[in-house]
Amino acid sequence: MIDWLAFLLVFVSALIGTVVVVSAYSLGIRLLTVSGRTPIVTPAEFTDAITIVTPAEIKQAEKRAKKAAKKSPLTDGQKRAALVGAWACFAVSGFAVLVGIYLIVGDHLIKIFS
């Protein structure tokens, strides 16, 4: 016998958790960019990569990011507030992930250590 109510509860919980994690992380990245701290991730170089980013291209991307940060119409206080908001969004996203992990393995860990 399938407990459809429990199935629906798990489905809705997973959907809400996914929306919270993705939304908080996306908003954090957006606020980080608005604050003038564009995250630049240099790609790893693999020998079998289809495209390889040259150091000149990496420098050019960093230069564009600095130029965009200088053009920001925000005051220093607004940039600082956006940075704090970004880190708060990252904290919410990380906390949601930790709560999800606890819900999955929490009871098992309590039984093991008690």
C-alpha positions as CSV (number, residue, x, y, z in Angstrom):
1,M,0.0,0.0,0.0
2,I,1.4,3.4,-1.0
3,D,0.9,6.3,1.4
4,W,0.2,9.0,-1.2
5,L,-0.1,11.8,1.4
6,A,3.5,11.1,2.6
7,F,4.6,11.0,-1.0
8,L,3.0,14.3,-1.7
9,L,4.6,15.8,1.5
10,V,8.0,14.7,0.4
11,F,7.5,16.0,-3.1
12,V,6.3,19.4,-2.0
13,S,9.1,19.7,0.6
14,A,11.7,18.9,-2.0
15,L,10.2,21.4,-4.4
16,I,10.1,24.2,-1.8
17,G,13.7,23.3,-0.7
18,T,14.9,23.5,-4.2
19,V,13.2,26.8,-4.8
20,V,14.7,28.3,-1.6
21,V,18.2,27.1,-2.3
22,V,18.3,28.2,-6.0
23,S,16.5,31.5,-5.4
24,A,18.7,32.5,-2.4
25,Y,21.9,31.6,-4.2
26,S,20.9,33.4,-7.4
27,L,19.9,36.5,-5.5
28,G,23.2,36.3,-3.6
29,I,25.2,36.2,-6.9
30,R,23.1,39.1,-8.3
31,L,23.7,41.2,-5.1
32,L,27.4,40.3,-5.2
33,T,27.6,41.6,-8.7
34,V,25.7,44.8,-7.9
35,S,28.1,45.4,-5.0
36,G,31.0,45.6,-7.5
37,R,32.5,42.2,-6.7
38,T,31.8,40.2,-9.8
39,P,32.8,36.6,-9.1
40,I,35.4,35.6,-11.8
41,V,36.1,31.9,-11.9
42,T,39.0,30.9,-14.0
43,P,38.3,27.7,-15.8
44,A,40.4,24.7,-15.1
45,E,42.6,23.6,-18.0
46,F,42.2,20.0,-19.1
47,T,44.3,18.4,-21.8
48,D,41.2,17.1,-23.5
49,A,39.1,20.3,-23.2
50,I,37.2,21.5,-26.2
51,T,38.1,25.2,-25.6
52,I,41.0,26.5,-23.6
53,V,40.9,30.0,-22.1
54,T,44.1,31.9,-22.6
55,P,45.6,34.1,-19.9
56,A,45.0,37.1,-22.1
57,E,41.2,36.2,-22.2
58,I,41.2,35.9,-18.4
59,K,42.8,39.3,-18.0
60,Q,40.3,40.8,-20.4
61,A,37.4,39.4,-18.5
62,E,38.8,40.8,-15.2
63,K,39.3,44.2,-16.9
64,R,35.7,44.2,-18.1
65,A,34.5,43.3,-14.6
66,K,36.5,46.1,-13.0
67,K,35.2,48.6,-15.6
68,A,31.6,47.5,-14.9
69,A,32.2,47.9,-11.2
70,K,33.4,51.5,-11.7
71,K,30.3,52.4,-13.7
72,S,27.9,51.4,-10.9
73,P,25.6,54.3,-9.9
74,L,25.4,53.0,-6.3
75,T,26.9,54.8,-3.4
76,D,29.5,53.1,-1.2
77,G,26.8,52.5,1.5
78,Q,24.5,50.9,-1.1
79,K,27.3,48.7,-2.3
80,R,28.1,47.6,1.2
81,A,24.4,46.8,1.9
82,A,24.3,44.7,-1.3
83,L,27.4,42.8,-0.2
84,V,25.9,42.1,3.2
85,G,22.7,41.0,1.5
86,A,24.6,38.7,-0.8
87,W,26.3,37.0,2.1
88,A,23.0,36.7,3.9
89,C,21.5,35.0,0.9
90,F,24.5,32.6,0.7
91,A,23.9,31.9,4.4
92,V,20.2,31.2,3.8
93,S,21.1,28.9,0.9
94,G,23.7,27.0,3.0
95,F,21.4,26.7,6.0
96,A,18.7,25.3,3.7
97,V,21.1,22.7,2.4
98,L,22.2,21.8,6.0
99,V,18.6,21.4,7.1
100,G,17.9,19.1,4.2
101,I,20.9,17.0,5.1
102,Y,19.8,16.9,8.7
103,L,16.3,15.8,7.7
104,I,17.7,13.0,5.6
105,V,20.3,11.6,8.0
106,G,19.6,13.4,11.4
107,D,17.6,10.6,13.0
108,H,20.1,8.0,12.0
109,L,23.0,9.9,13.5
110,I,21.1,10.4,16.7
111,K,20.4,6.7,17.0
112,I,24.0,5.9,16.2
113,F,25.5,8.2,18.8
114,S,23.0,7.6,21.6
